[in-house]
Every structure is written in C-alpha cells, then in structure tokens.
Amino acid sequence: MRVIIEDFEKLQIRDVVVEVVNLSRATYKEAAQLKNILEKDIANKVKKIVVDLSQCEFIDSTFLGVLVLSLKSSAKIGGDIRLIKPAEVAKTLMEKAGTLNVFNLYDSLNDAVESYNFPNEMNYYLAQGSRILSPNM
C-alpha cells in the first residue's frame, strides 16, 4: 500500500480553516506555497485560521515571516491566525526569533479550534491595537 501525503492539507471544522503543515523542515522552499495558501484563505474572507505546525522540527525565518505577514493580512479583515505548537526544537527557534510572542499557541487541534469560541483568547496584539500587527502597516 502506498500513502501519499501532501506537504499541506486543508481541513474545515465549522467556520475554522485548518492548514496542516506536513513537513519536518519548513523552509524558504515551502514558504511561497504556504503564502499562497494563506493569501487565498484571507482573500476568501476566512477570519478564523489555524496553522498546524505540530509535525515541524525546524522552521526557518522565511517560513516564520510568511506566518507573521499573513497574520497582519488577516488582521486587516478582522481575522486571526492561531498556531498549533511545533516540535520543541522549532519552538525554541521561534522563541529566539521573537515570533512566538505574536501568536496564540495551542497544544492540540481541538484546543486551537475551540479557542475561537472564547473572546478572551483573542490575539493579545490584535486586541491591543498593537503597531506590530497594525492593518495599516
């Protein structure tokens, strides 16, 4: 039996779109593909997006940059992007880059999806009107 797994998969759970990243190494090579996927979601006015990074052991700065820019684009339409925590090594890299501070992170798909049901789970920077994620920047 042969199983083919795409690098990216899309799931829909109620009104939340989940983009699953099926990569152990998420690098600049795949960043453009993720950017296109998230741009389409945002163009389609999807306001609740979860990106599942749980399979990623390494995430480079270009891939992280796509996530941050996509969060800014999502904020322009009143949306948010939430992340499922990557493997510990990738999480450490994100902490060093300061990227983790920008996103709400969750341990599981269920936690991330359910977080949209609670207003106090809104991204801190979006709720505070931070310049970091200002829609006008």
N, C-alpha and C positions, 0 to 999 in steps of 0.2 A: 504494500500500500504506500502511495506517495502522498504526502501532505504538503501543500504549497501555502506558505504564509506570506502575505504581502507585508511590505515594510510599514504600511499604515493601514489601519482599519477604522471604519466609522460605525458607531453604534448610536441608536436613538433610544433614549429612555425618557419617556414622557416628553417634556419640552426641553430636555437637555441633550445636546450633541456631545458624544464622547469620541475623541480622536485617540486611538490606541497606537502608540509608537512601538512597533515590534522590532526594535533594534537594540543590540547590546552596546553599540557605539553610535551615538547620534552626533554626526559631524557636519561640516560645511557641505559635504557631498549630498546629504539628505535635507539640509536646511531649506533649499529652494522648494523642494516638494512640500515640506510642511508649511512653508509660507503660502504657497498656492492653495493648499487645503484650507488653511485658516482664513485666508482672504475670501475664498468662496463662501465659507460659513458666514462671515461678517457681512459680505455683500447680500447674502440671503436673509439678513437681519436676525441671525441666530444670536440671542443675547446671553444664553447660558451654555458655556463650552467647558468641557473637562478634557484636559490632555493627560493621558495615562503614560507616565514615564517609568512605571514600575519595572520594566524589563531593561532599562538603560543602566549600564555600568559606567559609561563615560559619556559626557555631553560637552561639546566644545563651545567656545564663545560665540561662534556664528549661529549655532543652533539656539543658544540661550538668547541671543539678540533677536532672533525671529520671534521667540516667545514674548519677549518684552514689547517689541513693536506691535505685535498682534494684540497684546493686552491694551495698548494705547488706542489702537484702531477700534477695538471692541468698546472701549470706554466712550468713544465718540457717538456710538449708537445706544448708549446706556447699558451696555453689556459687561460681562466679566468672564475671565478665563481662570479656571482653577486647575491645580495640578495634583495628580496622584504621585506621591513621593517616588523618586528614583532610588536605585540601589545606593547603599551607603557611600560608595566611592564618588559617584556622580553628585550626590547630595553635598558632600564635602566640597567639591569643586564649585557648586552653585553658591555655597556659603561664602567661599573665598572671593567669588566674583560679586557678592552682594545681591545676587539675583533672588535668593530665597526671601529676602525682605519684601519683595514686591508682590509675591503671590501668596494666596491661601493654599496651603499644602494639606493633603489628606492621606491617610494610610491605606484606604481602600476605595474602590469604585463606588460602593454603596455610600460611604461617608461623603465623598465628593458630590455625588448627585443629590443626596439628601440635604446637603448644606445649603442648597438654593431655596429650601423651604423655610430657612431661618434668616430674617433680616439682619440679625447681629453678626452673621457670617459674611457680610459684605466685605470686600477687599478694603483694608484699612486706608490705603492711599486713595482709592476711589471715593470712599465715604468722606475723607477729609479734604477733598478737592486739591490734592497734592499736585504741585507742579511736575513731579516725576511722571505722572500719568495724565497730565492735563490734555484734554482733547485738542486744544489749540496749539500744542507743541508739535 
